[in-house]
Amino acid sequence: MFLEAPIEEIIFKIIEEIKDLSQGEKVVVAFSGGLDSTVVSALALQALGRKSVEAITIDFEDYSYKKSLLNIEGISKYLGLKVKVISGKSLQEEILKKGPACNKCTRIAKLGRVKKEASGRIVLTGSNQSDSWGKKGLKFCQGFYAPLQNFNKIEIKKIADFLKLKTLRIGENEGREGCKLKHLLKPLAIPAYHGQAVAQANEILLELLAQENYLATLANVKVIGPLSKNIGLVNLLPLPGSELRGKIIKTLEKIEKLEEVHFLSQPVRLIIKANKGQFDNQHSRYWLEKGRLQPDFSVPIQIDWLLTTNKSLATFQVVDYQINE
């Protein structure tokens, strides 16, 4: 749905809504440095002024992209935005040690930590039609308020352009960029092993692409395999030539905690073990394949589902893959 009214009118309505909901009280913005939270921050500042707006950022250290941290620093200075940085790494590791759980991590390690620090103040988020909260959640619920809930990425970009707001693109995905740990498709059982493999691989890939001046619409390294072995699957769109592919593989193979590295250029079949709750839930399995995994893969994927015997696995684990001929 594209903006149907003049953009000045849209912005005015959002600002007035922020004023009405805040009722003159101070607010907090859950600030990631991305475009969505940057737009929300700018609109909140226009509505309430600098003294009434504080941004809170959760720092996941190695699991945060370097460009995210640069965005937070640059945007906060540009806007004159007060930013409080809270460590969230240990809580994130605790949540993900039993398997990938992005929604739970967002709810507890990200928004939950921000809400705790907000101490009763309304928390403004950048949730919109590109994420599950924006599509299924309430615009104002339990102290959280999503001013951009009814807008999509294209519309938010138009608002940002009108406000002359710019953020550095991380480079992992043209649509939705975020935490490196979303590319770890198995439990974060040993952070120094599993976590460092995915953190190092994804940062190195983006640094290498920047050095080569290679503009990618999708760039990530998925880490899969049994708990005793890290297998890196490189996703890159558009697919580069053989010389750059070889350079990427050679560079990533130097990572001590990655036993194998493969470049994806053909459709693949993922072998996934899931706990009984997810295995028996067809809707959950469909969402995982079509909504969670496929958008971040550079090739078509199919999934072979297996019921795990590992009682400590709370969600799922991609244990292996096969090339579909």
C-alpha angles and dihedrals in degrees: 000000000000125000107282098188131053109285092238089058092048092051092047091053093050092049092049091049091052089052093049095048095045092050090205094306126126118264139201128224120211094227122195098161091247124126096261097053090040091058091046090050093051093049092047090052090051091049100044110012131241096288092059100046127073124175119213119200125192109217114210092180110204091018093058119083115245090234090057090059091047089051092052092051096043099043094045090054093045093051097036088238122167109231128193115195119210125187114241104164100103093047091049091051091050092052096048100042091095096048142301111318110162096164092050091047091051092047097047112018097037115024093021092056091046091051091050091052091045089068096206099327118127112264116220116206135188094233112147144152092298094070138052094251091054093048100041108016133083121263090232118023136149094344096316121112125190109196091180097046095118095048132086129218094268092053093046090051089053090052090048092050091050090051090046092240119156131181130185111255109234091212102227098104135000090218113039123006125185148121123003091228092071084075092059102093097188137049119304087228095149111026094193089056111026096027096046092048093058094037095051097040095053096044092047092049093054092045091051093049090050091052090051092046087234112160109210128184089201127024127162145123115230113207114211139153139089117319090261095055134048116209117187119211112194116214116191131163126223092032108242126222123274094264095058092040089055092049091051093050092046092050095047092047087066090068104106095212095053112083095182136020124192132177114225114225102141135051112282139203115221119210106216129185113201135184116252095261093057095035092056095044109085093186091053092049092049092050092048092052101039103027106029107029112023096057089058096046122087093211134045112275135205125189134222106201121212128182108238124230090201105105092194093061105101098180127000145312129205099220100176146344140219132203112245107225 
